[in-house]
Amino acid sequence: MDDHRAQVEELLADYRRSREQLASVQRELAAVSGRASSPDGMVTATVGAGGKLVSLELSELAYRRHRPEQLAELIVRTVGAAAASAAEGTYQTLSAVLPAATDPAALVAGTADLRPAEYAVDDTETVDLGRQPVRRRVDDDEDNEQRESWLDSELIDRRVR
């Protein structure tokens, strides 16, 4: 009987260690964040756990240097870079506790134990996503700083009318 009790005690101790390790990893994952700034420094984004945008900072000059569609694209790219940074932190945290052959990115994506054929989209299926707005690619205009602000040009246009 003492042998069984010792085994049960050992199993409980293993369970408690595993549970504490899981709680520790959960705390680390909750603290993961990523931060990125645009190349010109006009936009800075911070993304928290799970890719949630927690902070967006725009320089006062951002509105003068970029037309609205350019600024929007710059924000999207900067938030994407911050999210990629946070994702990398998540993968590093998970890789420390996962078996060596496990891909943390696949685990987060929910495809870790699936073959590509099991989660690939069937080409014969059609999904109606509704009418999605098409985002124009905004060319980076090197002369953008040289030009007058789009705000100024809008005001001039109104005065001329």
ABEGO torsion letter per residue (X at the ends): XAAAAAAAAAAAAAAAAAAAAAAAAAAAAAABBBBBBBAAGABBBBBBBGGBBABBBBBAAAAAABBAAAAAAAAAAAAAAAAAAAAAAAAAAAAAABBAABBAAAAAAGAAABBAAAABBBAABBBBAEBBBBBBBBBBBAAAAABBBAAAAAAAAAAAX
